[in-house]
Amino acid sequence: MTQLINDSGFVADDWTGGFCATCAANDCVALDLPSDADPEAVDLAGLKVIRVDFPSSADGRGFTIARALRLRGFTGRLRAKGHVIADQYAMARRAGFDEVEVHDEIAARQPQEQWQFRANWQAHNYQSRLRG
């Protein structure tokens, strides 16, 4: 099982539509992207949810994918899935992710309080402090 996390903490997953591995079918509204996907090759038309895989907490390619998708104009739900840790939550939000989906084992080791501690991700952006 998995646990979904957003700025409110641990939440129930309200997406019941499933995910496609590719957008070859015209009826695909939710896409699973591997960490080595080319975000420029993704057809964003009709997509409501994109879930980006994180095979390891040391693999930051998903952050780059999220940022590229947002820069291309994707406004739907963007979800990080896999080995994301609470310390990376603020970075995930800044990259463009709306939520994080982790395995129950990660959620058990890093309880809701650790994720919520980083939920005020906009207030701790060093780049905006340098500009301001």
N, C-alpha and C positions, 0 to 999 in steps of 0.2 A: 504494500500500500504506500501511498504518498501523502504528503501534507502540503497544502497550498498556503503561501505566506504573502501578505501585502502589508501596507503601512498600518493596518489595524491589528496585525498579528496573525495567528493561525486562523484560517477561515475555511469554510466548506467550499469545495469546487462546484461552481454553478454551471460549468461548461459540460454539456452532456452530448455534444454532437460528434465526438470522436475526432481523430486527426488523420490526415492523408500523409503518405510518405512522399508523394510528389503531387504537383498540381497539374498532372496530365488530364485529369477529369475536370470538366467544366463545373461540376457541382461541388468542388472542394472549397470549403470555407475556413478550414483549420488545417494548418500545415505544420508538420514536424520537420525541423531542419537539423542536419548533423552539424557538428562543430567545424567541419571543413567545407561547408557550403559557400558558394559564391553569392553574396547578397545581391549583387548586380544582376544575376541571372534569374532571380525570383520574380515571377509575374504576380504583382500585388493586387491585380484586379479581382474583386469579389472576396478577398480574404478578410476574415473577421478576427482570427487568432493565429499567431505564429508562435510556436514553441521551439526554442533553441536549446540543443543538447549541450551539456557541460560534462564531458566524460571524466574530468578530474578538476579538483579545485585549483590546480596549478595551470590549467588550460584557459587562457583568457581570450581565446578567439571568439567566444560567444559575445563578449562585450563589444568587440569590433563589428560583429554582424548586426547586433542590435542598433548600434549607432548608425551604421550604414543604411539600415532599413528605415529608421526614423528620418534620416536626411533625404531619403528618396521619397518621403511623404506618407509612409505607412502610419495610419492613425488608429488602427485596431489594437486589440490586446496583444501585448508582447510578453511572453512567459519564458523565464529561464528554467531549465529542467535538469536535474541531476545533482552533481557534486558541487553545489554552491554552499558556502558556509556563511554564518551570520556576519562575520567580519567583511564579507564582500557585498552585503546587501545595499549599502549606500552607493557603492560603485555600480551595481546593477541598475539601480534606479536612475542614476545620472546618465548611464549609457542608453536608457530608454525603456528598460523593462518595467512593466506594471506590477509583476508578481513573480514569485519564485516557487517552484515545485520541487520538493526534496523527498528523499526516501524517509520512511518513519525512523530509521536508525539515526539519521542526521538530526531529525527533529527531537528525538529523545536525548541526544547528546547536547543539543543546543536549544534549550527551551524558548518559549515564546518571548520571554523577557529580553533575551539576548538579541532577538530580531527587532523587537520594538525599541530597544536602546538606539538602534541605527535608523529608525523610521523617520527621524527628523533630518533626513539626508540633505535637504536644501540649506539648512543652517550651517552645515559643516563643510561647505564647499570652499576650499582654500583658493581656488581660482577667482571666485567672485569677490573674496576678501581682498585679493591682490589688486583687482581691477577697481574696486570701490573706494 
